[in-house]
Amino acid sequence: MELLKQRIMQDGRCYPGGILKVDSFINHQMDPMLMYKIAEEFIRRFKDININKIITIEASGIAPAIMVGYIMQLPVVFVKKKQPKTMENMLSAVVHSFTKDRDYTVCISNNFLTSDDRVLFVDDFLANGNAAMGILDLAKQAGATVAGMGFIIEKAFQNGRKILDEMNIRVESLAIIDSLDNCKIEIRK
């Protein structure tokens, strides 16, 4: 997706340790017009799958997931990083955050993820695949099917894609970062 790649090169910032900050347009301050174009591209890439729900994990996946759900007229559910006292029929999994270097016990109500669901998972980054693995764990607990996973940005130099490919999970990434060595952003053409 050329528009996204241009924006990453223009406004993305690189930090040591393989960290790419896109907080000025994706995951802190958001560009709604870009989010809409991102959603359209996810829908184009996943047009051949049959889904009835969009799923994401808080917080950075919510905006693109909402846009996809809005255009497709499907419900969107987000996995929470903190258990609300009022959550019923809770399913949970442990997810390690690469950026924050900590574990979260994420949760979702089985009222909103069931064996009747075929979901598309949408998130901002694919790095080591930790969030994706958490979603797959929750889906398995619920008896739901993950029909595909869409990521705005993939860090190809980390293991997430390899892990998901080995599990035969369909993955679509809109921008693939081949390297952040020496804080230089190298995007796959």
N, C-alpha and C positions, 0 to 999 in steps of 0.2 A: 504494500500500500504506500505509494509514493508520497502522498500528503503527510502521512505519519512519519515516514523516514526523514523527510525534510524538517519536520518539526523537532524530531529528536536531535538532528544535527544542529539545528538553530538554537533550541532552548534547553536541550538535555545537558546535564552536568555530570561529569565522571569524578569518582572519588576512589582512593586506593582500596584494594580488597574486592574489586569487581562490583562496585556499587554505581548504579546509574540513577541519577535523580531526574525525575520528570514531573516534579511537584508543581511546576508553574503552568502545566496544561493537562495533566492526567490525574494525579492522585493527591492533590491538596487544593490548589486552584485548578478548576476544570474549564476546558473550552467546550461548551455544549455543542457547537457546530462540528468540531472535530469528533466528539463522542457520537454524534448522529452518523457521521460518515463511517466511523469505526463499526457501529452497529449494522449499518447497511452492508459493510464488507463481510462481517460475520454471517449475516443472513444469506448473502450470496454464496459464501463458501459452504454453508451447511444446508443449502436448500434441498438437498436430496435426503435428509434424515427426517424421520418422523419423531417429533417431540411434543410434549404437552406442558413443559415447564422449563424455565430458566433458573439455574441455581448459581450462586456465587458465595463468596466468603467476605465478611466485613474486613475492612471498610472499602478498600480501593476498587473492588470489583463491582460495587453496587451501581455506580453511574453507568458503565457500559452495559451491565445486565439489564438495568431499567430501560435503557434505550432499545435494546434488542427485544425485550418483552413488550414494550410499547408498540413498536413497529409490527411485531408478529401477533400482537394481541393475545399474549400468553402471560400467565402469572409468573412472578419472580419471587423467589425465596432466598434469603441470605442466611448463611450459617453464622452463628454468633460466637464471638470470642469470650464472652462472659455469660454464665448461666443466669437468666432471669429467675427470680423466685416464683414467678407465675407460669413457667414453662411446664407443659404437660407432655407426657409420653416422650421424654427426652432420649435422643440418641447422642452419643458423644464419641470423640476421637481426639487423639493428641497430635498436634501439628507444630513443627518447629519453624519459627520465622528466621529466615536467613538474614534479613535486614536488621532485625532487632535482637538476633541471637538469643532467643528464648523460646520455651515451649508454651503452647496454649492448649487448653482443653476446649475444643470447639464443640458446639452443640446445635441441634436442630430438633424441632418437634416432629415426631412421627406423624402428626396430623398433617404436616405440610410436605413430607417426603414419604411416599408409600410405595407398595409393590405395583401400583397402577401407573407409576410415573416413569416416563422416558425423558431424561433431562439433558440439557446442554449446559455445561459448566463454562462460565465466562469469568476471566480474571485479568488483572493488569499484567502480571509477570509470570513467566515460567522460568524458574532458575533450577533448583534441585528437585522440584516436583513435590515438595512437602505438602503444600495446600491441596494439590491435585490428589495425592495419596489419601489425605484426610477425607476429601469428598468421596473418593472411591470406597473408603471404609464405611462412611455413613450410608452411602447408597446400598452397599452390601447388607448392612444391618437392616435397612428398610425394605430390602428386596426390590429396590428401584434399579433402573438401567441407566447408565451414563452413555448416551449415544454419541457424544463428542465433547471435546474440550477446546475452547477458543481463548487464546491469550493475545493481549495487545502487543506485548514485547516478550521475546524469548531470548534468554542468554544461552547461546549454543555451546559456550565453553563450560557449561555446568551440565549435570547429569539428568535433568528432568525429562527431556525429550527421549533419551535412551531408555529410561525406566518405563515411560508410558508406551513407547514403541514395542518394548518387550512384552507388554501386557496387552498388545493389540488394541490400544485406545486410539481413536482417531483424534489427532491434534492439528489445529490450524493456528499459526502464529502470524500476526500481521506485519511485524518487523522482527527480523532475526539479527541479534548482535553477535558477531563472530568473535569479537575481542574488545576488551577494555584495558588492554595492557598499556602501561605508561600513561594511563588516563586519556587514551585516544579512542574515540568511539569508532568502531569499524562495523558497519551495517552490511549485511549480505545484500547483493544486488538482486 
